[in-house]
Amino acid sequence: MDITVTSRHFHYDADANLQGRISEEVEKLSKFSPEITNVAITLDHEVEHQRSCEISVNLPGAVLVASAKEESMGKAINVAIERIKVQLKKQNEINKDHKAQPTSAVV
């Protein structure tokens, strides 16, 4: 899984706690779908009290995107991670429901 983090209007590299937290949370996403190929995270410090986080997850045949705007970067990351988890669970249900029946059950 390839993880790309982009920051706008602030220095992401300066906050080691934030780096570790993001990589830890993104690695946990693989338990929902081991087929994740790429995760792109965009962190933005838009105005005085508004931080945003956008997460894009690439799967074979689908791209899932979740975003959140909160007063702190930690909250924005947590909300976006929770939203992407919900989408990954839905995607897994779709994939499970569309599997072919065994030929022994059809005959």
DRENBAVEX-891886 format. One record per residue: x, y, z of N, C-alpha, C, O in turn; residue in three letters. Coordinates in steps of 0.1 Angstrom, whole numbers, plus 2048, in hexadecimal, padded with zeros to 3 digits. Layout:
XYZXYZXYZXYZala...
% end
This chain:
8087F480080080080080980C80081280E808met8068157F780E8227F580682D7FC7FB82F7F9asp80D83480580783F80D80D84C80981984E80Aile80585680480A86380180386D8097F686E80Athr80A87681080588081880988E813815890811val7FF8978108028A480B7FC8AE8157F18AC81Athr8048B88187FF8C38217FF8D081A8088D3812ser7F48D881D7F38E58177F28EF8237EB8ED82Darg7FA8FA8217F990582A7FF9028387FD90A841his8068F783A80D8F58468188EA8448178E3839phe8218E884D82C8DE84B8288D185282A8D085Fhis8248C784B8218BA85082D8B385582C8AC85Ftyr8398B584F8458AF85384A8B28618518AA867asp8458BE86684A8C28738438BA87F8488BA88Aala8388B487C8308AE88783289F88682B89887Easp83B89988E83E88B88D83288389383087888Eala82B88889D8208818A281587F89880F874897asn81388989080988988680C87E87B804877876leu81987E87781E87486D81C86687281785E86Agln82086387E81E85688480F85288580C846882gly80785B8897F985888B7F285587D7EA84C87Carg7F685D8737F085B8667F484E8607EB84685Bile80184A86180583E85B7FF8328627FC82885Cser7FE8338707F88288787E98268747E481B872glu7E18318727D383086F7D182B8617C882385Fglu7DA82F8587D882A84A7DC81B8497D5814841val7E68178507E98098507DE8008557DC7F5851glu7D680585F7CA7FE8647BF7FC8597B77F385Blys7BF80584F7B58048457B67F783D7AC7F2837leu7C27F183D7C47E58357BC7D983A7BA7CF833ser7B87DA8477B07CF84C7A27CF84679B7C5846lys79D7DB8427907DC83B7917D782D7877D2828phe79C7DA82679E7D68187AD7D48167B47DE815ser7B17C88147BF7C58127C37C98037CF7C9800pro7BA7CD7FB7BC7D07ED7C07DF7EB7C17E37DFglu7C17E67F57C47F57F47D27F67ED7DC7F07F2ile7D27FE7E27DF8007DB7E580D7DF7F280E7DFthr7DD8177E17E38257E47DA82D7ED7CE82C7EBasn7E08347F67D883D7FE7DF84B7FD7EB84D800val7D78557FA7DB8637F97D486B8037C886B803ala7DC87280B7D687A8167DA8898147E688C812ile7D08928147D38A08127CF8A781F7C38A7823thr7D88AE8267D68B58327D68C482F7E08C8828leu7CD8CC8337CC8DA8307C98E283C7C08DF844asp7D08ED83E7CD8F78487C79038417CF90C83Dhis7BA9038407B490C8377B391A83D7B9924838glu7AC91C8487AB92984F7AF92785D7B491C861val7AD9318657B29318737AE92587B7B791F881glu7A192187B79D91688379690B87B78D905880his79B90986F7958FE8677A08F68607A88FB858gln7A18E98647AA8E085E7A28D68567978D2859arg7A88D184B7A18C78437AA8BC8407B68BD83Fser7A48B083E7AB8A483A7A389D82F79789B831cys7A98998247A389281A7AB8858177B7886816glu7A487A8177AA86D8157A5866809798865807ile7AD8628007A985B7F47B084D7F47BC84C7F5ser7A78437F37AC8357F37A982F7E679E82F7E1val7B482A7E07B28237D37B28147D57BB80E7DBasn7A780E7CF7A58007CF7A47FB7C17A28047B8leu7A67EF7BE7A47EA7B07957EC7AC78C7E67B2pro7937F57A37857F779E77E8027A57728047A2gly7838097AF77C8137B778681D7BE7918197C1ala7818297BF7898337C777F8387D177483D7CEval7838387DE77B83D7E978184A7EE78D84A7F0leu7798547F177E8617F5775865801769864801val77C86980C77586F81877D87B81C78987C81Bala77588582177B891825774896832769892835ser77B89F8397768A484677C8B28487888B4845ala7748BB84E7798C88527768C986176A8C8865lys7808CC86977E8CD8787878D887D78E8DE875glu7868DB88A78E8E689079C8E28937A58EA894glu79F8D58947AD8D08967B08C588B7A78BE886ser7BD8C48887C18BB87E7BE8AC8837BB8A487Bmet7C08AA88F7BE89C8957AF8988937AD88D88Fgly7A68A189679889E89479589B88678D892882lys79A8A487D7978A386F79C89586979588F861ala7A889186E7AD8848697A587986F7A286F867ile7A187987B79886F88178B86D87A787862877asn78487987777887887077987386277186B85Dval78387785B78687284D78986384D78485C844ala79185E85779485085878784885A78583E854ile77F84D86377284686676984585A76383B857glu76985085276085184676684783C75E841835arg77384683A77883D83077682E83577582682Cile77682C84277481E84776681A84376380E83Flys75C82384574E82084174D81D83274681382Eval75482482A75482281B75A81581875680D80Fgln76581181F76C80581C7637F98207637EF819leu75C7FA82B7537EF82F7487EE8257447E2822lys7427F98207387F881673D7F18097367E9802lys7497F580574F7EF7F97527E07FB7507D97F1gln7557DC8077577CE80974A7C68087497BB803asn73F7CC80D7327C680C72D7C57FE7287BB7FAglu7307CF7F672D7CF7E77347C37E172E7BC7D9ile7417C27E47497B87DE7447AA7E27457A07DAasn7407A87EE73B79B7F372E7977ED72C78C7EAlys7257A17EB71879E7E671879B7D770F7947D2asp72379F7D072379D7C272C7917BD7307907B2his72F7897C673777D7C372E7727BC7237717C0lys73476B7B372C7617AC7297557B67317527BFala71E74F7B371A7437BB7227377B67267367AAgln72572D7BF72C7227BA72471A7B071771A7B1pro72A7137A772370C79C71A7017A27106FD79Cthr71F6FB7AD7176F07B37096F57B87006EE7B9ser7097027BC6FC7087C26F370C7B66E770C7B8ala6F870E7AB6F071379F6E97077996DE708794val6F06FB7986EB6EF7916E16E97996DB6DE795val
% end
